[in-house]
Amino acid sequence: SNHLDHLRHALSLAHQCIPTATAFCVGAVIVSPTGEVLSTGFSRELPGNTHAEQCALDKLLLATPPEGSIMYTTMEPCSERLSGNRPCLYRILETGGIDTVVVGVKEPTTFIKENVCERVLREKGIVYLHVSGLEREILEVAERGH
């Protein structure tokens, strides 16, 4: 499926992360309603302990992607950050335009006990889609350095 292709692209970005013991290696891709890749990101790509979704949003050329855009991320966006940075869940909601979030795996409970991303996105009318098939490889890459 197209979803799997875009998740594979996100996974290829996750491979570019510098591993660390205190965070995951994640990749993210923002795709327009017509299937055009608008932006990409991976964990710590930009300075300041940044997350993949945060980097992809910060690198967008448009302040708001077109209505109906999709965020693909190898691991569901964080709903809480121990660093005090703004969680990616709220960054996505504040940016607007993204009406679907496709994730490869749920966030493991390594750092945060309960990720409320799925519940909050659904409450806000955003489609949350867990597409399976890449979990093992996603987690292998995500947990490098742990």
C-alpha positions as CSV (number, residue, x, y, z in Angstrom):
1,S,0.0,0.0,0.0
2,N,1.0,3.7,-0.3
3,H,0.9,3.9,3.5
4,L,3.6,1.2,3.7
5,D,5.7,2.9,1.1
6,H,5.7,6.2,3.0
7,L,6.4,4.4,6.3
8,R,9.4,2.7,4.6
9,H,10.6,6.2,3.6
10,A,10.2,7.3,7.2
11,L,12.1,4.2,8.3
12,S,15.0,5.0,5.9
13,L,15.2,8.5,7.6
14,A,15.2,6.9,11.1
15,H,18.4,5.0,10.0
16,Q,20.1,8.5,9.7
17,C,19.6,9.3,13.4
18,I,22.5,9.4,15.7
19,P,21.7,6.8,18.4
20,T,21.3,7.9,22.0
21,A,20.5,6.0,25.2
22,T,17.9,8.6,26.2
23,A,15.7,8.8,23.2
24,F,14.3,6.8,20.2
25,C,15.5,7.0,16.6
26,V,12.4,7.9,14.6
27,G,11.7,9.1,11.0
28,A,8.7,11.2,9.8
29,V,7.3,12.2,6.4
30,I,4.6,14.8,5.7
31,V,2.7,14.0,2.5
32,S,0.1,16.3,0.7
33,P,-3.4,15.0,-0.3
34,T,-2.0,14.5,-3.8
35,G,0.8,12.3,-2.6
36,E,3.6,14.8,-2.8
37,V,6.3,14.7,-0.1
38,L,6.1,18.1,1.6
39,S,8.8,17.6,4.3
40,T,10.8,14.9,6.1
41,G,12.5,14.7,9.5
42,F,14.3,12.4,11.8
43,S,15.2,12.5,15.5
44,R,17.8,15.1,16.4
45,E,18.2,16.2,12.8
46,L,17.8,19.8,13.9
47,P,19.7,21.2,17.0
48,G,18.1,21.0,20.4
49,N,17.1,17.4,21.1
50,T,14.5,17.5,18.4
51,H,12.0,14.8,17.5
52,A,11.3,13.6,14.0
53,E,7.8,15.0,13.6
54,Q,9.1,18.3,15.1
55,C,11.9,18.5,12.5
56,A,9.5,17.7,9.6
57,L,7.1,20.4,10.8
58,D,9.9,22.9,11.2
59,K,11.2,22.2,7.7
60,L,7.8,22.7,6.0
61,L,8.0,25.5,3.5
62,L,4.4,26.4,4.1
63,A,3.3,27.4,7.6
64,T,0.4,25.1,7.2
65,P,0.3,22.1,4.9
66,P,-2.7,21.7,2.6
67,E,-5.9,20.5,4.3
68,G,-5.9,16.7,4.1
69,S,-2.2,16.2,4.5
70,I,-0.8,13.0,6.2
71,M,1.9,12.7,8.8
72,Y,3.8,9.4,8.6
73,T,5.9,8.5,11.5
74,T,7.7,5.3,12.4
75,M,6.7,5.7,16.1
76,E,3.5,7.5,17.3
77,P,4.1,11.1,18.1
78,C,4.9,11.9,21.8
79,S,2.2,13.3,24.0
80,E,4.7,14.1,26.8
81,R,8.3,15.1,26.9
82,L,10.6,14.8,29.8
83,S,12.9,17.5,28.4
84,G,10.1,20.1,28.7
85,N,10.0,20.6,24.9
86,R,6.5,20.9,23.4
87,P,5.2,17.4,22.6
88,C,4.8,16.5,18.9
89,L,1.1,15.7,19.4
90,Y,0.4,19.4,20.1
91,R,2.7,20.6,17.4
92,I,0.8,18.6,14.9
93,L,-2.6,19.9,16.1
94,E,-1.3,23.5,16.2
95,T,0.1,23.4,12.7
96,G,-3.2,22.4,11.1
97,G,-3.7,20.8,7.7
98,I,-2.8,17.3,8.8
99,D,-6.0,15.2,9.1
100,T,-4.4,11.8,9.3
101,V,-1.5,10.4,11.3
102,V,-0.1,7.0,10.2
103,V,2.2,5.3,12.7
104,G,4.4,2.2,12.4
105,V,4.5,1.3,16.1
106,K,3.0,2.6,19.4
107,E,5.5,4.3,21.7
108,P,7.1,1.7,24.0
109,T,6.8,2.5,27.7
110,T,10.6,3.0,28.0
111,F,10.4,6.7,29.0
112,I,6.7,7.7,29.2
113,K,4.2,5.3,30.8
114,E,1.2,6.3,28.7
115,N,1.1,8.0,25.4
116,V,-2.3,9.6,24.9
117,C,-1.6,10.6,21.3
118,E,-4.2,8.2,19.7
119,R,-7.0,9.2,22.1
120,V,-6.4,13.0,21.7
121,L,-6.1,12.9,17.9
122,R,-9.3,10.9,17.7
123,E,-11.0,13.4,20.0
124,K,-9.9,16.2,17.7
125,G,-11.3,14.4,14.6
126,I,-7.9,13.4,13.2
127,V,-7.6,9.9,11.8
128,Y,-5.0,7.8,13.7
129,L,-3.9,4.8,11.7
130,H,-1.6,2.1,12.9
131,V,-0.2,0.3,9.8
132,S,1.5,-3.0,10.6
133,G,4.3,-4.8,8.8
134,L,7.4,-3.0,9.8
135,E,7.3,-3.2,13.6
136,R,10.4,-5.4,14.2
137,E,12.6,-3.2,12.0
138,I,11.2,0.0,13.3
139,L,11.9,-1.0,16.9
140,E,15.4,-2.3,16.1
141,V,16.2,1.1,14.6
142,A,14.3,3.1,17.3
143,E,16.2,1.4,20.1
144,R,19.7,1.6,18.8
145,G,21.9,3.0,21.5
146,H,19.7,1.7,24.4
